Amino acid sequence: MESTAQPDGAPPGPHPEPPADLDQRVLPLQTADASTTFIRIYAVDREALAFSPSGAGRFDAPHGEYGVVYAAADALCAFIETFGRDAGYRLVTRGELQTRMLAQIHLRRPLRLVDLTGPGLAALGADGRLCTGDYAIAQRWSLALWRHPGEPDGLLWRSRFDPSRTCVAIYEGRGALPFDAPPITATMLGCLVDPHHASLLREILDTYQFGFIDDPA
């Protein structure tokens, strides 16, 4: 039989689609217990827990089959995921920060997250491109994992902008009725330019070597 493996040195190309037998594979799950908290940065004109079905996010449903809330393990990851998307631009203004709010996400119950941070990727037939490459393919994977008989609560993966930190995509609740009983709640923490966040903002700016300026008067 002719090998389908790529020759040494060949570029990786696009990430593969979900395998046909994905629903028969054991999910690499990591459980976030009920004491776990995450951090979310969200637009000031949105709700902290808006389970978006828009299709704009990496692991959104392709056609609005469910909603997703994105969050991060800590505020540094939430910041770089929000403001670090232009790799050549390392400046943030007070006005930009004021358009976003900070929230702490609390779990109503333990969450079972598909762990995409390590060997589970290979076990599923995936690789790191799933978390860094084309959104359309990632969304089809998300749908396939959401449909898996193991019924995971979401996904855990490494930030594309800081792989030392992790992100989560939490699926809308799976209750007796579609989309009821959201599995999370939120505590609003204000804005990063609020005085009580001064030390946190300094840590973030120093870590990612971002400049900060006040908007012109």
C-alpha positions in Angstrom: 0.0 0.0 0.0 1.3 3.5 -0.9 2.0 5.6 2.2 0.0 8.8 2.6 2.5 10.2 5.1 4.0 13.5 4.1 7.7 13.4 3.1 10.3 14.8 5.5 10.4 18.6 5.2 7.1 19.0 3.5 5.0 21.9 4.7 2.1 20.8 7.0 -0.7 22.3 4.9 -4.2 22.7 6.3 -5.4 20.9 9.4 -7.3 17.7 8.7 -11.1 17.4 9.1 -12.5 15.5 12.1 -12.0 11.7 11.5 -15.1 9.7 10.7 -14.7 7.6 13.8 -14.2 10.6 16.2 -17.4 9.7 18.1 -15.8 6.3 18.9 -12.6 7.7 20.3 -12.1 8.3 24.0 -12.0 12.1 24.7 -9.0 13.4 26.5 -10.9 15.1 29.3 -9.7 17.5 32.0 -12.2 18.3 34.8 -12.3 21.8 36.1 -13.8 21.4 39.6 -16.4 23.7 41.0 -13.8 26.0 42.7 -12.1 26.8 39.4 -12.4 30.3 38.1 -11.6 31.8 34.7 -11.1 35.4 33.5 -13.0 36.9 30.6 -12.6 40.2 28.9 -15.7 41.3 26.9 -17.0 44.3 25.1 -18.6 46.9 27.3 -21.8 46.8 25.3 -22.2 43.0 25.7 -23.2 40.8 28.6 -20.4 39.1 30.5 -22.0 35.7 29.7 -23.2 36.1 26.1 -23.1 32.6 24.7 -22.4 33.6 21.2 -23.6 31.5 18.2 -22.2 34.0 15.8 -19.5 31.9 14.1 -16.9 34.6 14.6 -14.8 32.7 17.2 -12.4 29.9 16.7 -14.6 27.2 18.3 -18.0 28.7 17.6 -20.7 26.5 16.1 -20.4 26.6 12.3 -24.2 27.3 11.8 -25.4 28.4 15.3 -26.0 24.9 16.7 -25.0 26.1 20.2 -23.5 29.1 21.9 -19.9 29.5 23.2 -18.3 31.6 25.9 -14.6 32.2 25.7 -12.4 32.8 28.8 -8.8 32.4 29.9 -7.0 30.8 32.9 -5.8 34.3 34.0 -6.0 38.0 33.2 -2.7 38.0 31.3 -4.0 35.4 28.9 -7.4 37.2 28.5 -5.5 40.4 27.7 -3.2 39.0 25.0 -6.1 37.1 23.4 -8.0 40.3 23.2 -5.4 43.0 22.4 -2.5 41.0 21.0 -4.0 39.8 17.7 -1.8 42.1 15.6 1.6 40.6 16.2 3.4 43.7 15.1 1.4 46.2 17.3 2.4 46.5 20.9 0.5 49.6 22.1 -2.8 50.0 23.9 -4.7 53.2 24.8 -6.8 54.0 27.8 -9.8 54.4 25.4 -9.3 50.9 24.0 -9.1 49.4 27.5 -12.3 51.3 28.5 -14.2 49.5 25.7 -13.7 46.2 27.5 -14.7 44.9 30.8 -13.2 42.2 33.1 -15.2 39.4 34.6 -14.4 36.4 36.8 -16.2 33.3 35.7 -17.4 30.8 38.3 -18.6 27.3 37.7 -22.0 26.1 38.9 -20.7 22.5 38.7 -17.5 20.7 37.5 -16.8 21.1 33.8 -15.4 18.3 31.6 -13.2 20.0 29.1 -11.6 18.3 26.0 -7.9 18.8 26.7 -6.2 20.0 23.5 -3.0 21.0 25.4 -1.0 17.8 25.1 -1.1 14.2 23.9 -4.9 14.2 23.6 -4.5 16.1 20.3 -2.7 13.2 18.6 -5.2 10.7 20.1 -8.0 12.6 18.5 -6.3 12.8 15.1 -5.5 16.5 15.5 -2.4 18.7 16.0 -1.5 22.2 17.1 -2.8 23.8 13.9 -6.3 23.2 15.3 -5.6 25.9 17.8 -3.7 28.2 15.6 -5.0 27.8 12.1 -8.1 28.1 10.0 -11.3 29.0 12.0 -13.6 27.1 9.6 -11.9 23.8 10.3 -11.7 24.5 14.0 -15.4 25.1 14.1 -16.1 21.8 12.4 -14.0 20.1 15.0 -15.8 21.9 17.7 -19.2 20.8 16.4 -17.9 17.2 16.1 -16.7 17.3 19.7 -19.9 18.9 20.9 -21.8 16.1 19.3 -19.5 13.4 20.8 -21.4 10.8 23.0 -19.1 11.9 25.9 -21.0 15.3 26.0 -18.1 17.5 27.0 -18.8 20.9 28.5 -16.2 22.7 26.4 -12.6 22.8 25.2 -9.2 23.7 26.7 -6.3 24.8 24.6 -3.1 26.8 24.6 -3.2 30.5 23.6 -1.9 31.1 20.1 -0.4 34.4 21.4 1.1 33.0 24.7 1.4 29.1 24.6 2.4 29.1 28.3 -1.2 30.0 29.1 -4.5 28.3 28.4 -8.0 29.3 27.1 -11.4 27.7 27.4 -14.4 27.6 25.2 -17.5 26.7 27.3 -20.5 25.3 25.5 -24.0 26.5 26.4 -25.7 24.3 29.1 -27.0 20.9 28.1 -30.2 20.8 30.2 -33.6 19.1 29.6 -34.5 22.0 27.3 -32.1 23.3 24.6 -29.6 25.7 26.0 -31.0 26.0 29.5 -29.1 26.0 32.8 -25.8 27.8 31.8 -23.0 26.0 33.7 -21.3 29.3 34.7 -21.9 32.6 36.4 -19.9 35.8 36.3 -18.7 38.5 38.8 -18.0 41.8 37.1 -14.6 43.2 38.0 -14.6 46.6 36.2 -12.1 47.8 33.6 -8.4 47.3 33.5 -7.8 51.0 33.8 -9.7 51.2 37.1 -7.4 52.2 40.0 -7.8 48.9 41.8 -6.3 47.1 38.8 -3.2 49.3 38.5 -0.8 46.6 39.6 -2.4 44.0 37.4 -2.2 46.3 34.4 1.5 47.0 35.1 2.2 43.3 35.2 0.3 42.7 31.9 2.1 45.6 30.1 5.5 44.5 31.4 4.9 40.8 30.5 3.9 41.5 26.9 6.1 44.7 26.5 3.1 46.8 25.6 3.2 50.5 25.6 0.3 52.4 27.2 -0.9 55.9 26.4 -3.8 58.1 27.4 -6.0 59.2 24.5 -5.5 62.7 23.2 -7.5 65.3 25.1 
